[in-house]
Amino acid sequence: MHQWVIIGGGIQGLTVATFLLKKNKTTTNQIRIVDPNPKPLENWKRCTSTISMPYLRSPSVHHLDTDPFSLQSFSKKKQTYQSNNDFYGRYKRPSLHMFNDHCDHLVDELEIQQAYVTSKVSNLEKRDGYWRVDLENGEKFKAEKVVIAIGISEQLHLPEWAKNLKQTNPNSLFHVFDKELPSFEKMNAPFVVVGGGITATHLAIKLAASFPGEVTMLKRHPFRIHDFDSNPEWLGPKKRHPFVKMKDYEKRRDAIKSARHKGSIPSELRNRLNHLVKTEKICIKEGMVTEHQVRPKEVHLSLDTGEFITAGSILMATGFEQNLPGKDWLEPVIKQEKLPCAKCGYPILNNMLEWAPNLYVSGALAELEVGPIARNISGARVAANIISSI
């Protein structure tokens, strides 16, 4: 029997694993991390690489390690990093390259790969004194404690018109985080990037460098400028204490929605876009697609503003469905184990992020307890700190 099984090998799951190992709450032999990707953080690395995100939005104290200043210490030990290039702005936001190196360093140092199992969970069942975790590859684990640390990144969101176009002309439209995304060089120009948030912005900037003058960014709303995707006060008691005192979970859900700066970007990205517009490397339009017409090697999009856009390839940066993560296998478990959920379908937890005895959650599943930061690296640290203090 294992002490811990962590379901999810992304940022959330790896942060929990790191905290448990570094705080000597378990050993590599006594922990298993289950994820469908072949390596830890593979989905994170694929998505951030696709859009060529140069710097994280999070400050340097948000990472997978227990010591808040671990990333800064790591950067000083490595001669290849320079503070003026690898940390950006007053919040010292780390470069993606350095952040990923730091993650890889932790994976190696803690020998996490030895505990990593490539598969999907098919069922979770409470037995006499332990949890049984069934995997699609046929393996079954007995665990004293289980952490579900899965995200919504498998649930790509497309508006209806895009779903229809994808069905009829699959090679003309892609979600930017589609695992089967071809290289941009193999796509037909001109490009239309649909979305107004940070993913769309990074993607548009990347495409403009390779295809100047052949990129249009189509967004539904004016740019929303915020340093972070929620108020930093949510990291401390000022916001979280009143939040967890709310007994009504619908009010908690409303508080999360209003606190999130959905589809926002930091000011330096807007400045970069403004420069690209001035130099005619990119075009920005505001509006919603009302109709599309497919022609040989191009698609004509009609907007509610009366304008038209011609696209060779359409790249959707429209985020993820907000449904319960892992719905296919998790919903039957919820019914079978009678796990409490709010009206929105998300877990009702105690203050230790416990959903049932010895069953814990992190990430999106923990947001009704952790708040709007739950899905972020900062939320991963909050959850990992709580779970590792058990």
VOPAGU-2260 file (C-alpha; in pm, 1 decimal, decimal comma):
REM VOPAGU-2260
SITE   aa  ch    i         X         Y         Z
SITE  MET   A    0       0,0       0,0       0,0
SITE  HIS   A    1     116,9     352,5     -84,3
SITE  GLN   A    2      91,5     644,8     154,0
SITE  TRP   A    3     -17,3     886,6    -118,2
SITE  VAL   A    4    -151,6     867,6    -471,6
SITE  ILE   A    5    -168,4    1201,9    -651,0
SITE  ILE   A    6    -395,1    1212,0    -954,9
SITE  GLY   A    7    -248,3    1471,8   -1190,2
SITE  GLY   A    8     114,7    1535,5   -1291,2
SITE  GLY   A    9      85,9    1902,6   -1382,2
SITE  ILE   A   10     169,7    2213,2   -1179,5
SITE  GLN   A   11     -86,2    2130,4    -909,2
SITE  GLY   A   12       5,5    1766,2    -859,2
SITE  LEU   A   13     380,3    1827,9    -874,4
SITE  THR   A   14     356,2    2109,7    -618,7
SITE  VAL   A   15     170,1    1883,5    -375,7
SITE  ALA   A   16     425,7    1606,8    -433,6
SITE  THR   A   17     718,1    1845,9    -379,2
SITE  PHE   A   18     575,2    1977,4     -51,6
SITE  LEU   A   19     504,2    1626,6      79,3
SITE  LEU   A   20     855,1    1506,1      -7,7
SITE  LYS   A   21    1040,3    1816,1     110,1
SITE  LYS   A   22     851,5    1819,3     439,2
SITE  ASN   A   23     937,1    1451,4     490,6
SITE  LYS   A   24     570,8    1350,3     494,6
SITE  THR   A   25     645,7    1066,4     252,8
SITE  THR   A   26     918,3     915,8      33,9
SITE  THR   A   27     943,9     855,5    -339,5
SITE  ASN   A   28     876,9     484,9    -279,1
SITE  GLN   A   29     558,1     562,3     -89,5
SITE  ILE   A   30     402,5     803,2    -339,4
SITE  ARG   A   31     258,8     760,8    -689,5
SITE  ILE   A   32     171,3    1039,0    -933,9
SITE  VAL   A   33     -71,6     937,2   -1209,7
SITE  ASP   A   34    -102,6    1136,1   -1532,0
SITE  PRO   A   35    -180,2    1047,3   -1896,6
SITE  ASN   A   36     123,8    1237,4   -2026,8
SITE  PRO   A   37     457,7    1053,1   -2050,7
SITE  LYS   A   38     646,8    1304,6   -1832,8
SITE  PRO   A   39     568,7    1541,9   -1546,0
SITE  LEU   A   40     449,5    1888,8   -1656,4
SITE  GLU   A   41     436,2    1781,6   -2021,2
SITE  ASN   A   42     101,9    1950,2   -2089,1
SITE  TRP   A   43     218,5    2273,4   -1923,3
SITE  LYS   A   44     536,5    2276,8   -2130,5
SITE  ARG   A   45     352,1    2200,9   -2455,0
SITE  CYS   A   46      95,6    2476,9   -2407,3
SITE  THR   A   47     342,5    2746,4   -2299,8
SITE  SER   A   48     581,5    2650,1   -2578,7
SITE  THR   A   49     305,6    2669,6   -2841,1
SITE  ILE   A   50     241,8    3036,8   -2763,8
SITE  SER   A   51     611,4    3114,2   -2688,7
SITE  MET   A   52     529,7    3274,8   -2354,7
SITE  PRO   A   53     856,5    3449,9   -2256,6
SITE  TYR   A   54     771,8    3526,1   -1892,2
SITE  LEU   A   55     523,9    3388,9   -1644,3
SITE  ARG   A   56     249,7    3617,4   -1523,0
SITE  SER   A   57     323,2    3507,6   -1166,1
SITE  PRO   A   58     598,9    3667,1    -954,0
SITE  SER   A   59     921,9    3481,9    -874,3
SITE  VAL   A   60     797,9    3356,4    -535,0
SITE  HIS   A   61     533,5    3140,6    -705,5
SITE  HIS   A   62     678,6    2806,0    -811,2
SITE  LEU   A   63     672,4    2439,3    -707,6
SITE  ASP   A   64     923,3    2446,4    -420,4
SITE  THR   A   65     852,4    2497,7     -49,1
SITE  ASP   A   66    1092,0    2791,7      -0,9
SITE  PRO   A   67     939,4    3105,7    -160,8
SITE  PHE   A   68    1287,4    3227,2    -263,8
SITE  SER   A   69    1396,9    2893,9    -410,0
SITE  LEU   A   70    1367,9    3014,7    -770,4
SITE  GLN   A   71    1575,5    3326,2    -703,4
SITE  SER   A   72    1840,9    3113,9    -527,4
SITE  PHE   A   73    1838,6    2868,4    -818,2
SITE  SER   A   74    1896,3    3151,5   -1067,9
SITE  LYS   A   75    2202,9    3271,7    -876,0
SITE  LYS   A   76    2360,8    2925,1    -869,6
SITE  LYS   A   77    2334,1    2890,4   -1247,0
SITE  GLN   A   78    2577,3    3106,3   -1442,7
SITE  THR   A   79    2350,5    3096,5   -1749,1
SITE  TYR   A   80    2083,6    3319,6   -1591,0
SITE  GLN   A   81    2097,8    3696,6   -1564,0
SITE  SER   A   82    1869,0    3896,1   -1334,2
SITE  ASN   A   83    1806,4    4162,0   -1600,1
SITE  ASN   A   84    1689,6    3900,6   -1854,6
SITE  ASP   A   85    1542,3    3617,6   -1651,2
SITE  PHE   A   86    1325,7    3825,5   -1417,2
SITE  TYR   A   87    1086,8    4082,9   -1559,1
SITE  GLY   A   88     949,2    4395,3   -1395,0
SITE  ARG   A   89     892,5    4494,0   -1033,8
SITE  TYR   A   90     733,9    4159,5    -944,5
SITE  LYS   A   91    1041,0    3973,8   -1076,2
SITE  ARG   A   92     833,1    3754,7   -1303,7
SITE  PRO   A   93    1056,7    3463,8   -1408,9
SITE  SER   A   94    1134,7    3364,1   -1764,8
SITE  LEU   A   95     956,0    3050,0   -1875,7
SITE  HIS   A   96    1289,7    2887,9   -1959,7
SITE  MET   A   97    1425,8    2940,2   -1608,8
SITE  PHE   A   98    1098,2    2839,6   -1441,2
SITE  ASN   A   99    1092,6    2512,6   -1637,3
SITE  ASP   A  100    1458,8    2446,7   -1554,9
SITE  HIS   A  101    1376,2    2495,0   -1187,8
SITE  CYS   A  102    1086,0    2248,3   -1219,0
SITE  ASP   A  103    1311,9    1993,4   -1389,8
SITE  HIS   A  104    1571,2    2042,8   -1115,1
SITE  LEU   A  105    1309,1    1959,7    -849,5
SITE  VAL   A  106    1187,9    1654,0   -1043,5
SITE  ASP   A  107    1547,8    1526,6   -1061,9
SITE  GLU   A  108    1641,6    1618,2    -705,3
SITE  LEU   A  109    1335,7    1446,0    -557,3
SITE  GLU   A  110    1347,9    1154,3    -806,0
SITE  ILE   A  111     984,1    1220,5    -891,2
SITE  GLN   A  112    1005,3    1032,1   -1221,1
SITE  GLN   A  113    1038,7     709,2   -1018,9
SITE  ALA   A  114     697,5     775,8    -866,2
SITE  TYR   A  115     536,3     880,5   -1194,9
SITE  VAL   A  116     285,1     650,9   -1367,6
SITE  THR   A  117     164,0     722,6   -1720,5
SITE  SER   A  118    -204,6     635,8   -1737,0
SITE  LYS   A  119    -553,2     771,6   -1675,9
SITE  VAL   A  120    -765,5     699,0   -1370,7
SITE  SER   A  121   -1075,8     495,5   -1447,4
SITE  ASN   A  122   -1219,4     462,7   -1096,6
SITE  LEU   A  123   -1164,4     558,7    -735,5
SITE  GLU   A  124   -1322,5     357,1    -458,7
SITE  LYS   A  125   -1317,4     366,2     -81,0
SITE  ARG   A  126   -1236,3      27,6      68,7
SITE  ASP   A  127   -1183,1     -84,8     425,0
SITE  GLY   A  128    -924,8     164,4     551,0
SITE  TYR   A  129    -781,6     267,9     213,3
SITE  TRP   A  130    -863,7     409,3    -129,6
SITE  ARG   A  131    -831,8     192,0    -438,1
SITE  VAL   A  132    -725,7     376,1    -752,6
SITE  ASP   A  133    -796,7     189,2   -1077,3
SITE  LEU   A  134    -602,3     290,3   -1388,3
SITE  GLU   A  135    -687,2     245,5   -1756,1
SITE  ASN   A  136    -362,9      51,9   -1804,2
SITE  GLY   A  137    -496,0    -215,0   -1567,3
SITE  GLU   A  138    -290,4    -120,7   -1262,8
SITE  LYS   A  139    -461,5     -80,6    -926,1
SITE  PHE   A  140    -313,0     110,6    -634,9
SITE  LYS   A  141    -403,3      94,3    -269,6
SITE  ALA   A  142    -349,4     430,7    -101,2
SITE  GLU   A  143    -385,8     561,0     250,7
SITE  LYS   A  144    -447,9     910,3     109,1
SITE  VAL   A  145    -540,5    1040,7    -236,0
SITE  VAL   A  146    -507,6    1389,9    -383,0
SITE  ILE   A  147    -705,8    1477,6    -696,9
SITE  ALA   A  148    -504,1    1754,5    -863,1
SITE  ILE   A  149    -649,1    1767,1   -1214,8
SITE  GLY   A  150    -724,2    2076,5   -1421,3
SITE  ILE   A  151    -958,3    2180,8   -1700,2
SITE  SER   A  152    -694,9    2189,3   -1976,1
SITE  GLU   A  153    -846,1    1882,6   -2146,4
SITE  GLN   A  154   -1176,8    2068,6   -2192,7
SITE  LEU   A  155   -1107,4    2304,5   -2483,8
SITE  HIS   A  156   -1378,0    2564,8   -2539,6
SITE  LEU   A  157   -1506,1    2652,8   -2887,9
SITE  PRO   A  158   -1805,9    2877,1   -2961,2
SITE  GLU   A  159   -2082,7    2719,8   -3171,5
SITE  TRP   A  160   -1977,5    2874,4   -3504,5
SITE  ALA   A  161   -1623,8    2741,0   -3451,2
SITE  LYS   A  162   -1751,4    2391,3   -3367,2
SITE  ASN   A  163   -1951,6    2390,5   -3690,2
SITE  LEU   A  164   -1657,6    2510,0   -3898,4
SITE  LYS   A  165   -1427,8    2254,3   -3733,9
SITE  GLN   A  166   -1666,2    1975,6   -3831,4
SITE  THR   A  167   -1699,3    2080,3   -4195,9
SITE  ASN   A  168   -1343,4    2211,3   -4253,4
SITE  PRO   A  169   -1116,3    2065,7   -3984,9
SITE  ASN   A  170    -795,2    2198,7   -4140,8
SITE  SER   A  171    -907,9    2561,5   -4136,5
SITE  LEU   A  172    -964,3    2601,8   -3761,8
SITE  PHE   A  173    -772,9    2483,3   -3453,2
SITE  HIS   A  174    -780,3    2547,7   -3081,9
SITE  VAL   A  175    -431,6    2668,5   -2992,8
SITE  PHE   A  176    -402,1    2404,1   -2719,8
SITE  ASP   A  177    -517,1    2116,0   -2938,4
SITE  LYS   A  178    -273,3    1828,0   -2890,0
SITE  GLU   A  179    -286,9    1760,0   -3265,4
SITE  LEU   A  180    -203,1    2119,7   -3358,3
SITE  PRO   A  181      12,2    2127,5   -3675,5
SITE  SER   A  182     310,9    2361,2   -3694,1
SITE  PHE   A  183     213,5    2715,6   -3794,1
SITE  GLU   A  184     443,3    2690,0   -4096,6
SITE  LYS   A  185     217,5    2415,9   -4236,6
SITE  MET   A  186     -94,5    2630,6   -4204,5
SITE  ASN   A  187    -234,1    2869,4   -4462,2
SITE  ALA   A  188    -189,6    3242,4   -4406,0
SITE  PRO   A  189    -341,4    3488,7   -4328,6
SITE  PHE   A  190    -405,1    3400,8   -3963,9
SITE  VAL   A  191    -695,8    3506,6   -3746,2
SITE  VAL   A  192    -640,6    3466,7   -3371,5
SITE  VAL   A  193    -973,3    3463,7   -3186,9
SITE  GLY   A  194    -952,5    3580,7   -2825,5
SITE  GLY   A  195    -853,7    3885,4   -2623,2
SITE  GLY   A  196    -673,3    3736,3   -2323,5
SITE  ILE   A  197    -314,7    3652,0   -2244,1
SITE  THR   A  198    -301,4    3332,8   -2455,2
SITE  ALA   A  199    -435,9    3510,3   -2763,7
SITE  THR   A  200    -194,0    3798,5   -2709,7
SITE  HIS   A  201     116,7    3580,4   -2679,4
SITE  LEU   A  202       5,5    3381,6   -2983,4
SITE  ALA   A  203     -60,4    3690,9   -3195,9
SITE  ILE   A  204     280,6    3834,9   -3103,5
SITE  LYS   A  205     449,8    3506,0   -3194,3
SITE  LEU   A  206     273,8    3481,5   -3531,5
SITE  ALA   A  207     345,1    3845,5   -3614,6
SITE  ALA   A  208     718,3    3774,3   -3584,8
SITE  SER   A  209     699,8    3495,5   -3846,1
SITE  PHE   A  210     414,6    3626,8   -4062,5
SITE  PRO   A  211     423,7    4007,4   -4037,7
SITE  GLY   A  212     117,2    4175,6   -4185,3
SITE  GLU   A  213     -73,6    3846,4   -4202,4
SITE  VAL   A  214    -214,5    3831,7   -3849,9
SITE  THR   A  215    -549,9    3961,4   -3728,8
SITE  MET   A  216    -650,0    3943,3   -3363,6
SITE  LEU   A  217   -1026,6    3925,0   -3317,3
SITE  LYS   A  218   -1159,4    3995,0   -2969,2
SITE  ARG   A  219   -1505,0    4045,5   -2821,7
SITE  HIS   A  220   -1419,7    4322,0   -2576,4
SITE  PRO   A  221   -1169,5    4604,7   -2516,9
SITE  PHE   A  222    -842,6    4494,6   -2359,9
SITE  ARG   A  223    -874,1    4434,7   -1985,6
SITE  ILE   A  224    -548,7    4545,6   -1825,6
SITE  HIS   A  225    -445,2    4381,5   -1499,1
SITE  ASP   A  226    -105,9    4271,0   -1367,3
SITE  PHE   A  227    -253,2    3943,2   -1240,8
SITE  ASP   A  228    -568,3    3745,0   -1313,9
SITE  SER   A  229    -703,5    3817,6    -966,1
SITE  ASN   A  230    -629,4    4063,6    -686,5
SITE  PRO   A  231    -305,5    3968,6    -499,5
SITE  GLU   A  232    -495,3    4025,6    -171,9
SITE  TRP   A  233    -652,4    3682,4    -229,8
SITE  LEU   A  234    -314,0    3534,3    -135,7
SITE  GLY   A  235    -359,8    3648,0     222,8
SITE  PRO   A  236    -629,0    3655,3     491,3
SITE  LYS   A  237    -778,1    3991,1     390,2
SITE  LYS   A  238    -983,5    3835,2     111,5
SITE  ARG   A  239    -974,3    3466,1     201,7
SITE  HIS   A  240   -1108,6    3490,7     557,8
SITE  PRO   A  241   -1438,9    3657,6     461,3
SITE  PHE   A  242   -1462,4    3415,9     167,3
SITE  VAL   A  243   -1437,2    3095,5     372,7
SITE  LYS   A  244   -1682,7    3236,6     629,7
SITE  MET   A  245   -1953,3    3239,3     360,9
SITE  LYS   A  246   -2182,9    2943,5     424,7
SITE  ASP   A  247   -2364,3    2986,2      93,6
SITE  TYR   A  248   -2158,6    2818,7    -181,4
SITE  GLU   A  249   -2343,2    3006,1    -455,5
SITE  LYS   A  250   -2213,8    3327,2    -298,7
SITE  ARG   A  251   -1865,0    3178,8    -295,8
SITE  ARG   A  252   -1900,0    3096,3    -665,9
SITE  ASP   A  253   -2019,4    3451,9    -737,3
SITE  ALA   A  254   -1722,6    3590,1    -540,6
SITE  ILE   A  255   -1482,2    3378,7    -749,2
SITE  LYS   A  256   -1638,6    3496,3   -1075,5
SITE  SER   A  257   -1627,1    3862,1    -979,6
SITE  ALA   A  258   -1270,2    3836,4    -846,3
SITE  ARG   A  259   -1122,3    3684,1   -1161,2
SITE  HIS   A  260    -993,3    3921,9   -1425,6
SITE  LYS   A  261   -1105,6    3690,6   -1702,7
SITE  GLY   A  262    -947,1    3750,6   -2041,4
SITE  SER   A  263    -708,1    4013,7   -1903,4
SITE  ILE   A  264    -349,5    4096,5   -1998,3
SITE  PRO   A  265     -68,5    4290,3   -1826,5
SITE  SER   A  266      10,5    4637,4   -1960,6
SITE  GLU   A  267     342,1    4548,8   -2126,2
SITE  LEU   A  268     166,1    4303,5   -2358,5
SITE  ARG   A  269     -82,2    4570,7   -2466,6
SITE  ASN   A  270     213,5    4801,7   -2535,1
SITE  ARG   A  271     377,2    4534,7   -2751,8
SITE  LEU   A  272      53,9    4489,8   -2946,9
SITE  ASN   A  273      21,9    4866,9   -2995,6
SITE  HIS   A  274     371,8    4872,8   -3143,3
SITE  LEU   A  275     289,9    4583,2   -3378,0
SITE  VAL   A  276     -24,6    4761,6   -3493,4
SITE  LYS   A  277     170,3    5083,9   -3559,9
SITE  THR   A  278     429,2    4893,5   -3763,1
SITE  GLU   A  279     146,7    4714,4   -3951,2
SITE  LYS   A  280     260,4    4370,7   -3847,0
SITE  ILE   A  281     -71,9    4292,8   -3686,8
SITE  CYS   A  282    -432,7    4407,0   -3715,7
SITE  ILE   A  283    -674,4    4412,1   -3418,3
SITE  LYS   A  284   -1051,2    4399,8   -3461,3
SITE  GLU   A  285   -1332,8    4393,4   -3210,9
SITE  GLY   A  286   -1651,2    4199,7   -3276,5
SITE  MET   A  287   -1818,7    3860,6   -3278,8
SITE  VAL   A  288   -1849,5    3615,9   -3566,0
SITE  THR   A  289   -2208,2    3591,3   -3694,3
SITE  GLU   A  290   -2147,2    3390,0   -4010,2
SITE  HIS   A  291   -1873,1    3207,6   -4195,3
SITE  GLN   A  292   -1829,3    3110,2   -4560,2
SITE  VAL   A  293   -1575,9    2851,2   -4672,3
SITE  ARG   A  294   -1391,7    2909,9   -4998,4
SITE  PRO   A  295   -1089,9    2732,7   -5149,6
SITE  LYS   A  296    -798,0    2777,6   -4905,5
SITE  GLU   A  297    -974,3    3052,5   -4708,1
SITE  VAL   A  298   -1268,3    3129,7   -4481,4
SITE  HIS   A  299   -1467,4    3455,2   -4479,7
SITE  LEU   A  300   -1587,9    3561,2   -4136,4
SITE  SER   A  301   -1877,6    3807,3   -4101,6
SITE  LEU   A  302   -1878,5    4012,8   -3780,7
SITE  ASP   A  303   -2164,2    4170,8   -3587,8
SITE  THR   A  304   -2000,0    4507,4   -3662,3
SITE  GLY   A  305   -2067,1    4461,1   -4034,6
SITE  GLU   A  306   -1700,1    4398,4   -4111,2
SITE  PHE   A  307   -1550,2    4093,5   -4283,6
SITE  ILE   A  308   -1224,3    3909,9   -4221,3
SITE  THR   A  309   -1055,0    3666,9   -4458,0
SITE  ALA   A  310    -860,3    3385,3   -4293,9
SITE  GLY   A  311    -640,2    3110,3   -4428,6
SITE  SER   A  312    -621,1    2960,1   -4079,0
SITE  ILE   A  313    -820,7    3039,4   -3766,1
SITE  LEU   A  314    -660,2    2983,2   -3427,0
SITE  MET   A  315    -894,5    2981,6   -3130,0
SITE  ALA   A  316    -752,4    3112,1   -2802,3
SITE  THR   A  317   -1088,2    3084,6   -2631,0
SITE  GLY   A  318    -988,0    2902,0   -2314,5
SITE  PHE   A  319   -1149,6    2602,2   -2152,9
SITE  GLU   A  320   -1493,1    2476,4   -2059,4
SITE  GLN   A  321   -1564,1    2547,6   -1694,6
SITE  ASN   A  322   -1724,5    2208,7   -1631,1
SITE  LEU   A  323   -1610,6    1977,6   -1355,4
SITE  PRO   A  324   -1258,6    1848,8   -1438,7
SITE  GLY   A  325   -1229,4    1475,8   -1504,1
SITE  LYS   A  326   -1605,4    1456,2   -1540,2
SITE  ASP   A  327   -1608,8    1118,6   -1721,1
SITE  TRP   A  328   -1455,4     921,2   -1434,6
SITE  LEU   A  329   -1517,8    1160,1   -1146,3
SITE  GLU   A  330   -1898,0    1194,3   -1171,3
SITE  PRO   A  331   -1956,1     820,0   -1113,9
SITE  VAL   A  332   -1717,4     837,6    -815,1
SITE  ILE   A  333   -1913,5    1131,9    -672,7
SITE  LYS   A  334   -2237,1     930,3    -689,5
SITE  GLN   A  335   -2080,2     608,7    -567,0
SITE  GLU   A  336   -1899,6     766,2    -269,4
SITE  LYS   A  337   -2170,2    1028,6    -203,0
SITE  LEU   A  338   -1917,3    1312,8    -221,2
SITE  PRO   A  339   -2071,1    1653,0    -136,0
SITE  CYS   A  340   -2091,5    1908,8    -417,1
SITE  ALA   A  341   -2227,9    2260,6    -451,7
SITE  LYS   A  342   -2489,8    2351,6    -714,8
SITE  CYS   A  343   -2210,7    2437,8    -959,5
SITE  GLY   A  344   -2097,1    2073,2    -936,7
SITE  TYR   A  345   -1767,9    2147,5    -761,2
SITE  PRO   A  346   -1657,4    1985,9    -431,8
SITE  ILE   A  347   -1761,3    2106,6     -89,1
SITE  LEU   A  348   -1449,2    2062,8     124,9
SITE  ASN   A  349   -1340,1    2115,3     480,7
SITE  ASN   A  350   -1066,3    2364,6     568,0
SITE  MET   A  351    -801,0    2095,6     505,7
SITE  LEU   A  352    -923,7    2054,9     145,1
SITE  GLU   A  353   -1064,7    1714,3     238,4
SITE  TRP   A  354   -1360,6    1593,1      31,1
SITE  ALA   A  355   -1399,7    1265,4     217,6
SITE  PRO   A  356   -1177,3    1102,5     481,1
SITE  ASN   A  357    -822,1    1092,3     335,7
SITE  LEU   A  358    -939,2    1224,7      -4,0
SITE  TYR   A  359    -801,4    1571,3     -84,0
SITE  VAL   A  360    -816,4    1803,5    -383,1
SITE  SER   A  361    -601,9    2077,1    -533,0
SITE  GLY   A  362    -641,4    2317,6    -823,8
SITE  ALA   A  363    -976,8    2389,4    -986,1
SITE  LEU   A  364   -1152,8    2133,6    -765,7
SITE  ALA   A  365   -1041,8    2325,3    -454,9
SITE  GLU   A  366   -1161,0    2669,1    -561,2
SITE  LEU   A  367   -1471,9    2681,8    -339,8
SITE  GLU   A  368   -1232,6    2662,8     -43,9
SITE  VAL   A  369    -911,7    2826,1    -175,9
SITE  GLY   A  370   -1082,3    3097,8    -381,9
SITE  PRO   A  371   -1008,9    3248,6    -726,2
SITE  ILE   A  372    -633,6    3177,1    -706,8
SITE  ALA   A  373    -694,1    2800,6    -677,3
SITE  ARG   A  374    -605,9    2720,7   -1040,3
SITE  ASN   A  375    -285,6    2925,0   -1042,0
SITE  ILE   A  376      64,9    2844,5    -919,5
SITE  SER   A  377      -7,8    3053,9    -609,9
SITE  GLY   A  378    -318,1    2842,0    -544,1
SITE  ALA   A  379    -113,8    2525,0    -594,2
SITE  ARG   A  380     121,9    2645,4    -320,6
SITE  VAL   A  381    -166,6    2726,7     -85,2
SITE  ALA   A  382    -321,6    2382,3    -139,0
SITE  ALA   A  383      11,5    2199,1    -112,9
SITE  ASN   A  384      92,4    2378,4     210,8
SITE  ILE   A  385    -243,7    2280,8     361,7
SITE  ILE   A  386    -229,9    1918,1     246,4
SITE  SER   A  387     131,6    1870,7     356,4
SITE  SER   A  388      51,1    2003,4     705,0
SITE  ILE   A  389    -179,5    1706,3     776,6
